[in-house]
C-alpha cells in the first residue's frame, strides 16, 4: 500500500538544493566581481596587503576570476534546473 501511495503522490515542486546553492554562488561571485571592479581597494583594506604594489593588476585579475566563477556557477545552475524540469514533466 505504501508503494501505491508514493507513486500516486504529486512530485515535489520545490527547486532542488543544488540549483539553489549554484544560483546563490553565481550571485555572490557576480556581486564580488562588481564590487571589485568599482571598489578595488576593499581587498587591500580587509587583508591589509597590496600584492601588486598598488598597480591594480591583481584586482582586475580577481574581477575576471569572480566573473568567470559567476558564469560557470550560473551555467551549472541552469543545467541542473533544466534537468530537474525534465524530470518533473516525466
C-alpha positions in Angstrom: 0.0 0.0 0.0 2.9 2.4 0.7 4.2 1.8 -2.8 0.9 2.8 -4.3 0.7 5.9 -2.1 4.2 7.1 -3.0 3.7 6.5 -6.8 0.4 8.5 -6.8 1.8 11.3 -4.7 2.4 14.6 -6.7 6.0 15.4 -7.4 7.7 18.0 -5.3 7.6 21.5 -6.9 10.4 22.8 -4.8 13.7 23.6 -6.6 16.5 21.2 -5.7 19.1 22.3 -3.2 21.8 22.0 -5.8 20.1 24.6 -8.0 19.7 27.0 -5.1 23.3 26.6 -4.0 24.7 27.1 -7.5 22.4 30.1 -8.1 23.5 31.6 -4.8 27.1 31.0 -5.6 26.7 32.6 -9.0 25.0 35.7 -7.5 27.7 36.0 -4.8 30.5 35.8 -7.3 28.8 38.3 -9.6 28.4 40.7 -6.7 32.0 40.3 -5.7 33.1 40.9 -9.3 31.1 44.2 -9.5 32.3 45.3 -6.1 35.9 44.6 -7.0 35.5 46.4 -10.3 34.1 49.6 -8.7 35.9 49.5 -5.3 39.2 47.6 -5.9 40.7 48.7 -2.6 38.3 46.6 -0.5 40.7 43.7 -0.7 43.6 45.7 0.4 41.7 47.1 3.3 40.4 43.7 4.5 43.7 41.8 4.2 46.0 44.8 4.9 48.2 43.9 1.9 48.9 45.1 -1.6 50.0 42.1 -3.6 50.6 44.1 -6.8 52.2 47.1 -5.2 49.2 49.4 -5.9 49.1 48.9 -9.6 45.6 47.4 -9.6 46.6 44.3 -11.8 45.7 41.9 -9.0 42.3 43.4 -8.5 41.5 43.2 -12.3 42.6 39.5 -12.2 40.3 38.9 -9.3 37.4 40.6 -11.2 38.0 38.2 -14.1 38.1 35.2 -11.8 34.9 36.2 -10.0 33.1 36.9 -13.2 34.2 33.5 -14.7 33.1 31.7 -11.5 29.7 33.5 -11.6 29.2 32.4 -15.3 30.2 28.8 -14.6 28.0 28.6 -11.5 25.1 30.2 -13.3 25.5 27.8 -16.2 25.7 24.8 -13.8 22.5 26.0 -12.0 20.7 26.4 -15.3 21.8 22.9 -16.5 20.6 21.4 -13.2 17.3 23.3 -13.3 16.7 22.1 -16.9 17.4 18.5 -15.8 15.0 18.9 -12.9 12.3 20.4 -15.1 12.6 17.4 -17.5 12.2 15.1 -14.5 9.1 17.0 -13.4 7.4 16.7 -16.8 8.0 12.9 -16.9 
